[in-house]
């Protein structure tokens, strides 16, 4: 969150993470190497990067967006060096508090989801997830706009919540949102097909011990799940036929992560060779795109 100050709350986050570690982690699952910077972001318009989604057209490109208060736009980056390639305006969308994004292939079409799911003060009645066919990076440069943007409006079944983590189950096209709280984190589900004409009511499908969650993603093959907060990356591997919720109530494996100034974004690479993280700018530190290679 723009209003959240990592450094002022570092002691609290450390204590919460310590509580998370009371839950044992497994050691027999996939491992990833330490993060390596692919480069520093060169577009001055990207100052509060809060989401990541790897292009389904080309593994060498990745999408991001700013936090609350920015224009209704997403940015295309070269994933090999973090250089800006294009800006795409989402006609008809509004950035109240965009917090995460996801990519999938829906009905054979590469698709992006942008989650307007932030709520610092727990006072917003309904939230929106914008869905659009992914613009092909090969056709993009400069600033352009797209008009075929669908709005999935939803509410929670049990109150008003802040959230910063959005992911899509590629096997079912169900959408998942993880609340951002200091305790009692919930995993919510929007089953497919989601209505774009009526308000959807999310289902609470699991309670998780992880806290202050800032991002999540599911691997392109649908088998692996990542969840992160400011200090830790958690990993699950789904069993055959297992739902996302059933996987995530099991103990995760803690993966490599060097805490960023205010890291709020994570995404598997499209070729599934690792995962990316990205931070907001904070205290004069410019954002870098980091990549963690699968061992």
Phi and psi in degrees as GROMACS dihedral restraints (atoms count N, CA, C in turn):
[ dihedral_restraints ]
;  ai    aj    ak    al  type     phi  dphi    fc
    3     4     5     6     1   -61.3    20    10
    4     5     6     7     1   -37.5    20    10
    6     7     8     9     1   -81.4    20    10
    7     8     9    10     1   -10.4    20    10
    9    10    11    12     1   -83.6    20    10
   10    11    12    13     1   134.2    20    10
   12    13    14    15     1  -116.4    20    10
   13    14    15    16     1   106.5    20    10
   15    16    17    18     1   -59.3    20    10
   16    17    18    19     1   -45.5    20    10
   18    19    20    21     1   -69.5    20    10
   19    20    21    22     1   -36.4    20    10
   21    22    23    24     1   -69.5    20    10
   22    23    24    25     1   -22.4    20    10
   24    25    26    27     1  -109.9    20    10
   25    26    27    28     1    17.2    20    10
   27    28    29    30     1   -62.2    20    10
   28    29    30    31     1   -37.3    20    10
   30    31    32    33     1   -65.8    20    10
   31    32    33    34     1   -39.4    20    10
   33    34    35    36     1   -63.8    20    10
   34    35    36    37     1   -44.0    20    10
   36    37    38    39     1   -64.8    20    10
   37    38    39    40     1   -38.9    20    10
   39    40    41    42     1   -61.6    20    10
   40    41    42    43     1   -41.1    20    10
   42    43    44    45     1   -67.8    20    10
   43    44    45    46     1   -38.0    20    10
   45    46    47    48     1   -66.8    20    10
   46    47    48    49     1   -39.9    20    10
   48    49    50    51     1   -65.0    20    10
   49    50    51    52     1   -37.7    20    10
   51    52    53    54     1   -60.1    20    10
   52    53    54    55     1   -39.5    20    10
   54    55    56    57     1   -63.4    20    10
   55    56    57    58     1   -40.0    20    10
   57    58    59    60     1   -58.4    20    10
   58    59    60    61     1   -36.9    20    10
   60    61    62    63     1   -73.0    20    10
   61    62    63    64     1    -7.0    20    10
   63    64    65    66     1   -65.8    20    10
   64    65    66    67     1   -20.2    20    10
   66    67    68    69     1   -91.5    20    10
   67    68    69    70     1   119.8    20    10
   69    70    71    72     1   -63.4    20    10
   70    71    72    73     1   150.8    20    10
   72    73    74    75     1  -114.5    20    10
   73    74    75    76     1   155.3    20    10
   75    76    77    78     1   -88.3    20    10
   76    77    78    79     1   165.1    20    10
   78    79    80    81     1  -132.2    20    10
   79    80    81    82     1    13.1    20    10
   81    82    83    84     1  -111.4    20    10
   82    83    84    85     1     9.0    20    10
   84    85    86    87     1   -99.0    20    10
   85    86    87    88     1  -174.4    20    10
   87    88    89    90     1   -59.8    20    10
   88    89    90    91     1   147.6    20    10
   90    91    92    93     1  -123.8    20    10
   91    92    93    94     1   154.0    20    10
   93    94    95    96     1  -129.4    20    10
   94    95    96    97     1   146.5    20    10
   96    97    98    99     1   -73.9    20    10
   97    98    99   100     1   172.0    20    10
   99   100   101   102     1   -63.3    20    10
  100   101   102   103     1   151.4    20    10
  102   103   104   105     1   -68.5    20    10
  103   104   105   106     1   141.8    20    10
  105   106   107   108     1  -122.9    20    10
  106   107   108   109     1   132.6    20    10
  108   109   110   111     1   -69.4    20    10
  109   110   111   112     1   127.7    20    10
  111   112   113   114     1   -85.0    20    10
  112   113   114   115     1   -13.0    20    10
  114   115   116   117     1   147.9    20    10
  115   116   117   118     1   164.2    20    10
  117   118   119   120     1   -89.9    20    10
  118   119   120   121     1   138.4    20    10
  120   121   122   123     1   -61.0    20    10
  121   122   123   124     1   134.1    20    10
  123   124   125   126     1  -106.5    20    10
  124   125   126   127     1    -3.0    20    10
  126   127   128   129     1   -95.4    20    10
  127   128   129   130     1   115.1    20    10
  129   130   131   132     1   -66.8    20    10
  130   131   132   133     1   -13.1    20    10
  132   133   134   135     1   -74.7    20    10
  133   134   135   136     1   -18.1    20    10
  135   136   137   138     1   -95.7    20    10
  136   137   138   139     1    97.2    20    10
  138   139   140   141     1  -118.1    20    10
  139   140   141   142     1   -20.0    20    10
  141   142   143   144     1  -132.8    20    10
  142   143   144   145     1    55.0    20    10
  144   145   146   147     1   -57.6    20    10
  145   146   147   148     1   124.7    20    10
  147   148   149   150     1  -129.4    20    10
  148   149   150   151     1    -0.6    20    10
  150   151   152   153     1  -153.8    20    10
  151   152   153   154     1   157.8    20    10
  153   154   155   156     1  -141.4    20    10
  154   155   156   157     1   145.1    20    10
  156   157   158   159     1  -151.7    20    10
  157   158   159   160     1   124.4    20    10
  159   160   161   162     1   -77.8    20    10
  160   161   162   163     1   134.7    20    10
  162   163   164   165     1   -60.4    20    10
  163   164   165   166     1   134.9    20    10
  165   166   167   168     1   -85.6    20    10
  166   167   168   169     1    -9.5    20    10
  168   169   170   171     1   -82.5    20    10
  169   170   171   172     1   -39.7    20    10
  171   172   173   174     1  -150.4    20    10
  172   173   174   175     1   118.9    20    10
  174   175   176   177     1   -65.4    20    10
  175   176   177   178     1    -9.1    20    10
  177   178   179   180     1   -87.6    20    10
  178   179   180   181     1     5.6    20    10
  180   181   182   183     1  -130.0    20    10
  181   182   183   184     1   150.9    20    10
  183   184   185   186     1  -145.0    20    10
  184   185   186   187     1   147.2    20    10
  186   187   188   189     1  -103.7    20    10
  187   188   189   190     1   149.2    20    10
  189   190   191   192     1  -146.8    20    10
  190   191   192   193     1   174.3    20    10
  192   193   194   195     1  -154.0    20    10
  193   194   195   196     1   163.8    20    10
  195   196   197   198     1   -87.3    20    10
  196   197   198   199     1   165.5    20    10
  198   199   200   201     1   -74.0    20    10
  199   200   201   202     1  -162.2    20    10
  201   202   203   204     1   -59.3    20    10
  202   203   204   205     1   149.5    20    10
  204   205   206   207     1    86.3    20    10
  205   206   207   208     1    -5.2    20    10
  207   208   209   210     1   -83.8    20    10
  208   209   210   211     1   176.4    20    10
  210   211   212   213     1   -70.6    20    10
  211   212   213   214     1   170.6    20    10
  213   214   215   216     1   -82.6    20    10
  214   215   216   217     1    70.6    20    10
  216   217   218   219     1  -140.3    20    10
  217   218   219   220     1   152.5    20    10
  219   220   221   222     1  -123.4    20    10
  220   221   222   223     1   156.4    20    10
  222   223   224   225     1  -119.1    20    10
  223   224   225   226     1   137.1    20    10
  225   226   227   228     1  -100.8    20    10
  226   227   228   229     1   126.4    20    10
  228   229   230   231     1  -116.7    20    10
  229   230   231   232     1   148.9    20    10
  231   232   233   234     1   -74.7    20    10
  232   233   234   235     1   115.9    20    10
  234   235   236   237     1   -72.0    20    10
  235   236   237   238     1   -10.9    20    10
  237   238   239   240     1   -85.7    20    10
  238   239   240   241     1   -21.4    20    10
  240   241   242   243     1  -144.9    20    10
  241   242   243   244     1     3.8    20    10
  243   244   245   246     1    69.2    20    10
  244   245   246   247     1    12.7    20    10
  246   247   248   249     1   -77.3    20    10
  247   248   249   250     1   141.3    20    10
  249   250   251   252     1   -70.1    20    10
  250   251   252   253     1   137.3    20    10
  252   253   254   255     1  -114.9    20    10
  253   254   255   256     1   -38.7    20    10
  255   256   257   258     1  -162.2    20    10
  256   257   258   259     1   158.4    20    10
  258   259   260   261     1  -121.4    20    10
  259   260   261   262     1   133.3    20    10
  261   262   263   264     1  -121.3    20    10
  262   263   264   265     1   121.3    20    10
  264   265   266   267     1   -84.8    20    10
  265   266   267   268     1   135.4    20    10
  267   268   269   270     1   -99.5    20    10
  268   269   270   271     1    97.1    20    10
  270   271   272   273     1   -60.7    20    10
  271   272   273   274     1   132.6    20    10
  273   274   275   276     1    88.2    20    10
  274   275   276   277     1    -7.1    20    10
  276   277   278   279     1   -97.1    20    10
  277   278   279   280     1   156.3    20    10
  279   280   281   282     1  -130.9    20    10
  280   281   282   283     1   133.8    20    10
  282   283   284   285     1   -93.7    20    10
  283   284   285   286     1    87.6    20    10
  285   286   287   288     1   -75.0    20    10
  286   287   288   289     1   -54.7    20    10
  288   289   290   291     1  -159.1    20    10
  289   290   291   292     1    74.9    20    10
  291   292   293   294     1   -67.0    20    10
  292   293   294   295     1   129.3    20    10
  294   295   296   297     1  -125.8    20    10
  295   296   297   298     1   -21.6    20    10
  297   298   299   300     1  -160.4    20    10
  298   299   300   301     1   164.7    20    10
  300   301   302   303     1  -143.9    20    10
  301   302   303   304     1   165.6    20    10
  303   304   305   306     1  -147.7    20    10
  304   305   306   307     1   159.1    20    10
  306   307   308   309     1  -129.0    20    10
  307   308   309   310     1   145.9    20    10
  309   310   311   312     1  -155.4    20    10
  310   311   312   313     1  -176.7    20    10
  312   313   314   315     1  -121.5    20    10
  313   314   315   316     1   115.3    20    10
  315   316   317   318     1  -114.8    20    10
  316   317   318   319     1   120.6    20    10
  318   319   320   321     1    52.7    20    10
  319   320   321   322     1    38.5    20    10
  321   322   323   324     1    81.6    20    10
  322   323   324   325     1     1.4    20    10
  324   325   326   327     1  -111.3    20    10
  325   326   327   328     1   122.9    20    10
  327   328   329   330     1   -56.1    20    10
  328   329   330   331     1   130.7    20    10
  330   331   332   333     1  -135.0    20    10
  331   332   333   334     1   140.9    20    10
  333   334   335   336     1  -111.1    20    10
  334   335   336   337     1   146.8    20    10
  336   337   338   339     1  -125.0    20    10
  337   338   339   340     1   132.1    20    10
  339   340   341   342     1  -120.8    20    10
  340   341   342   343     1   121.4    20    10
  342   343   344   345     1   -95.7    20    10
  343   344   345   346     1   108.9    20    10
  345   346   347   348     1   -89.1    20    10
  346   347   348   349     1    74.9    20    10
  348   349   350   351     1  -122.1    20    10
  349   350   351   352     1     2.5    20    10
  351   352   353   354     1   -76.9    20    10
  352   353   354   355     1   149.2    20    10
  354   355   356   357     1  -162.4    20    10
  355   356   357   358     1    80.7    20    10
  357   358   359   360     1   -51.5    20    10
  358   359   360   361     1   -39.9    20    10
  360   361   362   363     1  -103.8    20    10
  361   362   363   364     1    10.6    20    10
  363   364   365   366     1    50.5    20    10
  364   365   366   367     1    55.1    20    10
  366   367   368   369     1  -133.3    20    10
  367   368   369   370     1    -0.2    20    10
  369   370   371   372     1   -90.2    20    10
  370   371   372   373     1   128.6    20    10
  372   373   374   375     1   -73.4    20    10
  373   374   375   376     1   -47.6    20    10
  375   376   377   378     1  -129.6    20    10
  376   377   378   379     1   151.1    20    10
  378   379   380   381     1  -121.1    20    10
  379   380   381   382     1   172.0    20    10
  381   382   383   384     1  -133.1    20    10
  382   383   384   385     1   143.8    20    10
  384   385   386   387     1  -121.4    20    10
  385   386   387   388     1   122.0    20    10
  387   388   389   390     1   -92.2    20    10
  388   389   390   391     1   132.5    20    10
  390   391   392   393     1  -120.9    20    10
  391   392   393   394     1   133.3    20    10
  393   394   395   396     1  -152.4    20    10
  394   395   396   397     1   149.4    20    10
  396   397   398   399     1   -60.1    20    10
  397   398   399   400     1   132.9    20    10
  399   400   401   402     1   -65.0    20    10
  400   401   402   403     1   126.2    20    10
  402   403   404   405     1   -63.5    20    10
  403   404   405   406     1   138.8    20    10
  405   406   407   408     1   -73.5    20    10
  406   407   408   409     1   119.2    20    10
  408   409   410   411     1   -55.1    20    10
  409   410   411   412     1   -29.5    20    10
  411   412   413   414     1   -64.4    20    10
  412   413   414   415     1   -19.4    20    10
  414   415   416   417     1  -103.3    20    10
  415   416   417   418     1     2.8    20    10
  417   418   419   420     1  -108.8    20    10
  418   419   420   421     1   143.8    20    10
  420   421   422   423     1  -165.1    20    10
  421   422   423   424     1   153.7    20    10
  423   424   425   426     1    64.1    20    10
  424   425   426   427     1  -143.4    20    10
  426   427   428   429     1  -114.6    20    10
  427   428   429   430     1   132.4    20    10
  429   430   431   432     1  -140.3    20    10
  430   431   432   433     1  -178.5    20    10
  432   433   434   435     1  -140.9    20    10
  433   434   435   436     1   156.9    20    10
  435   436   437   438     1  -129.5    20    10
  436   437   438   439     1   148.7    20    10
  438   439   440   441     1  -114.5    20    10
  439   440   441   442     1   -12.9    20    10
  441   442   443   444     1   -90.3    20    10
  442   443   444   445     1    63.1    20    10
  444   445   446   447     1  -107.1    20    10
  445   446   447   448     1   121.4    20    10
  447   448   449   450     1   -95.5    20    10
  448   449   450   451     1   146.8    20    10
  450   451   452   453     1  -112.1    20    10
  451   452   453   454     1   121.3    20    10
  453   454   455   456     1  -101.9    20    10
  454   455   456   457     1   106.9    20    10
  456   457   458   459     1   -94.1    20    10
  457   458   459   460     1   136.4    20    10
  459   460   461   462     1  -146.0    20    10
  460   461   462   463     1   161.5    20    10
  462   463   464   465     1  -130.3    20    10
  463   464   465   466     1   161.1    20    10
  465   466   467   468     1   -86.0    20    10
  466   467   468   469     1   154.1    20    10
  468   469   470   471     1   -82.8    20    10
  469   470   471   472     1    -8.7    20    10
  471   472   473   474     1  -137.3    20    10
  472   473   474   475     1    25.9    20    10
  474   475   476   477     1   135.5    20    10
  475   476   477   478     1  -166.2    20    10
  477   478   479   480     1  -114.0    20    10
  478   479   480   481     1   126.7    20    10
  480   481   482   483     1  -134.9    20    10
  481   482   483   484     1   149.2    20    10
  483   484   485   486     1   -83.1    20    10
  484   485   486   487     1   144.7    20    10
  486   487   488   489     1  -150.6    20    10
  487   488   489   490     1   148.7    20    10
  489   490   491   492     1  -134.5    20    10
  490   491   492   493     1     7.1    20    10
  492   493   494   495     1  -126.2    20    10
  493   494   495   496     1   124.7    20    10
  495   496   497   498     1  -132.2    20    10
  496   497   498   499     1   136.5    20    10
  498   499   500   501     1  -148.8    20    10
  499   500   501   502     1   159.4    20    10
  501   502   503   504     1  -123.4    20    10
  502   503   504   505     1   133.7    20    10
  504   505   506   507     1   -81.6    20    10
  505   506   507   508     1   110.4    20    10
  507   508   509   510     1   -67.3    20    10
  508   509   510   511     1   -19.8    20    10
  510   511   512   513     1   -77.1    20    10
  511   512   513   514     1   -29.6    20    10
  513   514   515   516     1  -123.6    20    10
  514   515   516   517     1   -16.4    20    10
  516   517   518   519     1    67.4    20    10
  517   518   519   520     1    15.0    20    10
  519   520   521   522     1   -67.4    20    10
  520   521   522   523     1   144.1    20    10
  522   523   524   525     1  -102.7    20    10
  523   524   525   526     1   144.2    20    10
  525   526   527   528     1  -127.0    20    10
  526   527   528   529     1   137.9    20    10
  528   529   530   531     1  -125.5    20    10
  529   530   531   532     1   138.9    20    10
  531   532   533   534     1  -114.7    20    10
  532   533   534   535     1   126.5    20    10
  534   535   536   537     1   -68.9    20    10
  535   536   537   538     1   151.2    20    10
  537   538   539   540     1  -107.8    20    10
  538   539   540   541     1    99.5    20    10
  540   541   542   543     1  -139.9    20    10
  541   542   543   544     1   165.3    20    10
  543   544   545   546     1   -80.8    20    10
  544   545   546   547     1   -17.2    20    10
  546   547   548   549     1  -162.7    20    10
  547   548   549   550     1   157.9    20    10
  549   550   551   552     1    69.0    20    10
  550   551   552   553     1    39.9    20    10
  552   553   554   555     1   -61.2    20    10
  553   554   555   556     1   137.0    20    10
  555   556   557   558     1  -120.3    20    10
  556   557   558   559     1   144.5    20    10
  558   559   560   561     1  -100.5    20    10
  559   560   561   562     1   123.5    20    10
  561   562   563   564     1  -112.6    20    10
  562   563   564   565     1   149.1    20    10
  564   565   566   567     1  -125.5    20    10
  565   566   567   568     1   136.2    20    10
  567   568   569   570     1  -113.2    20    10
  568   569   570   571     1    99.1    20    10
  570   571   572   573     1   -63.9    20    10
  571   572   573   574     1   146.9    20    10
  573   574   575   576     1   -82.9    20    10
  574   575   576   577     1   141.7    20    10
  576   577   578   579     1   -84.4    20    10
  577   578   579   580     1   136.7    20    10
  579   580   581   582     1   -82.9    20    10
  580   581   582   583     1   138.7    20    10
  582   583   584   585     1   -71.8    20    10
  583   584   585   586     1   141.6    20    10
  585   586   587   588     1  -110.9    20    10
  586   587   588   589     1     8.8    20    10
  588   589   590   591     1  -120.4    20    10
  589   590   591   592     1   -21.4    20    10
  591   592   593   594     1  -125.7    20    10
  592   593   594   595     1   164.1    20    10
  594   595   596   597     1   -77.3    20    10
  595   596   597   598     1   125.0    20    10
  597   598   599   600     1   -85.1    20    10
  598   599   600   601     1   142.6    20    10
  600   601   602   603     1  -104.8    20    10
  601   602   603   604     1   118.5    20    10
  603   604   605   606     1   -67.7    20    10
  604   605   606   607     1   153.8    20    10
  606   607   608   609     1  -103.0    20    10
  607   608   609   610     1   132.7    20    10
  609   610   611   612     1   -82.8    20    10
  610   611   612   613     1   115.0    20    10
  612   613   614   615     1  -113.0    20    10
  613   614   615   616     1   -10.0    20    10
  615   616   617   618     1  -166.1    20    10
  616   617   618   619     1   151.3    20    10
  618   619   620   621     1  -109.0    20    10
  619   620   621   622     1   133.7    20    10
  621   622   623   624     1  -117.6    20    10
  622   623   624   625     1   147.3    20    10
  624   625   626   627     1   -79.6    20    10
  625   626   627   628     1   -18.2    20    10
  627   628   629   630     1   -68.0    20    10
  628   629   630   631     1   146.5    20    10
  630   631   632   633     1  -125.3    20    10
  631   632   633   634     1   164.6    20    10
  633   634   635   636     1    41.7    20    10
  634   635   636   637     1    51.2    20    10
  636   637   638   639     1   -71.3    20    10
  637   638   639   640     1   132.1    20    10
  639   640   641   642     1  -115.2    20    10
  640   641   642   643     1   -11.6    20    10
  642   643   644   645     1  -168.8    20    10
  643   644   645   646     1   159.5    20    10
  645   646   647   648     1  -157.9    20    10
  646   647   648   649     1   159.7    20    10
  648   649   650   651     1  -161.0    20    10
  649   650   651   652     1   156.4    20    10
  651   652   653   654     1  -117.0    20    10
  652   653   654   655     1   137.3    20    10
  654   655   656   657     1   -61.9    20    10
  655   656   657   658     1   155.3    20    10
  657   658   659   660     1   -57.2    20    10
  658   659   660   661     1   -29.3    20    10
  660   661   662   663     1   -84.5    20    10
  661   662   663   664     1    -1.6    20    10
  663   664   665   666     1    78.9    20    10
  664   665   666   667     1     4.4    20    10
  666   667   668   669     1   -95.8    20    10
  667   668   669   670     1   -18.1    20    10
  669   670   671   672     1  -127.1    20    10
  670   671   672   673     1   149.5    20    10
  672   673   674   675     1  -129.2    20    10
  673   674   675   676     1   135.8    20    10
  675   676   677   678     1  -119.3    20    10
  676   677   678   679     1   142.1    20    10
  678   679   680   681     1  -139.7    20    10
  679   680   681   682     1   138.5    20    10
  681   682   683   684     1  -137.4    20    10
  682   683   684   685     1   152.8    20    10
  684   685   686   687     1  -120.3    20    10
  685   686   687   688     1  -160.1    20    10
  687   688   689   690     1   -71.7    20    10
  688   689   690   691     1   -17.5    20    10
  690   691   692   693     1  -122.6    20    10
  691   692   693   694     1   -15.0    20    10
  693   694   695   696     1  -143.6    20    10
  694   695   696   697     1   145.1    20    10
  696   697   698   699     1  -112.5    20    10
  697   698   699   700     1   127.3    20    10
  699   700   701   702     1  -108.9    20    10
  700   701   702   703     1   147.4    20    10
  702   703   704   705     1  -135.8    20    10
  703   704   705   706     1   136.7    20    10
  705   706   707   708     1  -130.4    20    10
  706   707   708   709     1   148.3    20    10
  708   709   710   711     1  -116.2    20    10
  709   710   711   712     1   125.3    20    10
  711   712   713   714     1   -74.2    20    10
  712   713   714   715     1   142.3    20    10
  714   715   716   717     1   -82.0    20    10
  715   716   717   718     1   164.5    20    10
  717   718   719   720     1   -58.2    20    10
  718   719   720   721     1   125.8    20    10
  720   721   722   723     1    76.6    20    10
  721   722   723   724     1     5.0    20    10
  723   724   725   726     1   -82.9    20    10
  724   725   726   727     1   139.7    20    10
  726   727   728   729     1   -75.6    20    10
  727   728   729   730     1   164.2    20    10
  729   730   731   732     1   -60.2    20    10
  730   731   732   733     1   -44.8    20    10
  732   733   734   735     1   -63.1    20    10
  733   734   735   736     1   -43.2    20    10
  735   736   737   738     1   -62.9    20    10
  736   737   738   739     1   -36.7    20    10
  738   739   740   741     1   -67.6    20    10
  739   740   741   742     1   -42.3    20    10
  741   742   743   744     1   -78.3    20    10
  742   743   744   745     1   -13.0    20    10
  744   745   746   747     1   -83.2    20    10
  745   746   747   748     1   -10.0    20    10
  747   748   749   750     1   -78.6    20    10
  748   749   750   751     1   163.6    20    10
  750   751   752   753     1   -68.3    20    10
  751   752   753   754     1   132.5    20    10
  753   754   755   756     1   -86.3    20    10
  754   755   756   757     1   170.9    20    10
  756   757   758   759     1  -101.8    20    10
  757   758   759   760     1   133.8    20    10
  759   760   761   762     1   -81.5    20    10
  760   761   762   763     1   126.7    20    10
  762   763   764   765     1  -103.3    20    10
  763   764   765   766     1   172.5    20    10
  765   766   767   768     1   -62.4    20    10
  766   767   768   769     1   134.1    20    10
  768   769   770   771     1  -164.8    20    10
  769   770   771   772     1   125.0    20    10
  771   772   773   774     1   -99.9    20    10
  772   773   774   775     1   113.3    20    10
  774   775   776   777     1   -53.2    20    10
  775   776   777   778     1   129.9    20    10
  777   778   779   780     1   -89.3    20    10
  778   779   780   781     1   172.7    20    10
  780   781   782   783     1   -53.8    20    10
  781   782   783   784     1   -44.2    20    10
  783   784   785   786     1  -156.5    20    10
  784   785   786   787     1    72.8    20    10
  786   787   788   789     1   -74.4    20    10
  787   788   789   790     1   115.6    20    10
  789   790   791   792     1  -129.8    20    10
  790   791   792   793     1    19.9    20    10
  792   793   794   795     1  -146.5    20    10
  793   794   795   796     1   141.1    20    10
  795   796   797   798     1  -150.4    20    10
  796   797   798   799     1   146.4    20    10
  798   799   800   801     1  -158.9    20    10
  799   800   801   802     1   135.7    20    10
  801   802   803   804     1   -64.7    20    10
  802   803   804   805     1   148.9    20    10
  804   805   806   807     1   -73.6    20    10
  805   806   807   808     1   152.7    20    10
  807   808   809   810     1   -63.6    20    10
  808   809   810   811     1   -32.5    20    10
  810   811   812   813     1   -83.5    20    10
  811   812   813   814     1     1.1    20    10
  813   814   815   816     1    63.3    20    10
  814   815   816   817     1    26.8    20    10
  816   817   818   819     1   -89.1    20    10
  817   818   819   820     1    -1.3    20    10
  819   820   821   822     1   166.5    20    10
  820   821   822   823     1  -163.5    20    10
  822   823   824   825     1  -138.5    20    10
  823   824   825   826     1   153.4    20    10
  825   826   827   828     1  -104.2    20    10
  826   827   828   829     1   151.1    20    10
  828   829   830   831     1  -133.1    20    10
  829   830   831   832     1   156.9    20    10
  831   832   833   834     1  -150.6    20    10
  832   833   834   835     1   145.9    20    10
  834   835   836   837     1  -117.7    20    10
  835   836   837   838     1   159.1    20    10
  837   838   839   840     1   -70.8    20    10
  838   839   840   841     1   155.0    20    10
  840   841   842   843     1   -64.2    20    10
  841   842   843   844     1   143.8    20    10
  843   844   845   846     1  -157.9    20    10
  844   845   846   847     1   133.2    20    10
  846   847   848   849     1    53.1    20    10
  847   848   849   850     1    40.3    20    10
  849   850   851   852     1    79.8    20    10
  850   851   852   853     1     2.5    20    10
  852   853   854   855     1   -93.6    20    10
  853   854   855   856     1   121.0    20    10
  855   856   857   858     1   -79.2    20    10
  856   857   858   859     1   146.2    20    10
  858   859   860   861     1   -69.4    20    10
  859   860   861   862     1   140.9    20    10
  861   862   863   864     1  -118.7    20    10
  862   863   864   865     1   146.4    20    10
  864   865   866   867     1   -90.4    20    10
  865   866   867   868     1   117.1    20    10
  867   868   869   870     1  -104.6    20    10
  868   869   870   871     1   147.0    20    10
  870   871   872   873     1  -127.4    20    10
  871   872   873   874     1   134.1    20    10
  873   874   875   876     1  -113.4    20    10
  874   875   876   877     1   109.4    20    10
  876   877   878   879     1   -80.3    20    10
  877   878   879   880     1   137.6    20    10
  879   880   881   882     1   -66.2    20    10
  880   881   882   883     1   133.1    20    10
